[in-house]
Amino acid sequence: MSSGVGFESMVDSVFLDVIRVVPQLLLVVLVVIVAVLIGKDILNGMRRPFLKPDQWQALPLTEVKKTTHNTRLFRFALPHVDQQLGLPAGQHITLKVTGPHGDEILRPYTPVSDISQRGTVDFLIKVYPEGRMSQALDALAVGDKVLFKGPKGRFVYKPDTWNAIGMLAGGTGITPMYQLLQKILKDPNDTTEISLIFGNVTEDDILLQKELEEMASKHKRFKVFHVLNNPPAQWTGGVGFISESMIREHFPAPAADVLILRCGPLPMMKAMETHLDRLGYTREVQFQF
């Protein structure tokens, strides 16, 4: 009889221990599940591209670097260090800031940072004396925020769609070209040949000159020809404005598999359109950013 009672007591004791332990186990399991879900959300947030085409989002300015006498490199931090911007090559973003009188200022810009760059995004912007947006950006302090929305643009690049690409750029019109160059040249499977004619006023005005020369030196399928209105002594590039003869000499001949891209000041673009038409490049193979 006593042995039966002892057995029952032992069972009761074990049962009570189980009752006491189960809530603790459930709590541990619950904590683990919550941690996994939170971690998953964080990782998804880092992997999800930043840009939203229909929503303004703010980014803080983290660095400003003077690159030429009137050009600055503005770097903004993305929400996560492992996050990408989410901008297709050849497209742009709209930036919005508040002006000195409380007015909203909007302008489209193309980043010069590689589209695969994580954690930050860089813009190369020329500061004009009468430029409302560039002056507002130049007045920002590190930590100030700017609103972003995008991507925007009609151009979509697909590797090996074109046998060759000719690029005509003037001034800050180099930015979409540079972004596209980075994408094409770092892809070993993309065999597209590229020729760039880049027009500026003086040598000091040439944006990304070092980077472009390094690209041309490293990649035989990329060639760049600089044209200056006011060249220095011993200048070996083009002089004056980009002409039909320059395009004929440095660009691939007109063909259905040759794409011509252009970006720059409006008067220059109108002149380039006329040159291209006369040289036989059809409107179907011309695209203006």
Summary of the structure (lengths in Angstrom):
residues: 289
radius of gyration: 28.7
end to end distance: 96.3
largest distance: 116.1
contacts: 830
relative contact order: 0.11
helix: 36%
strand: 28%
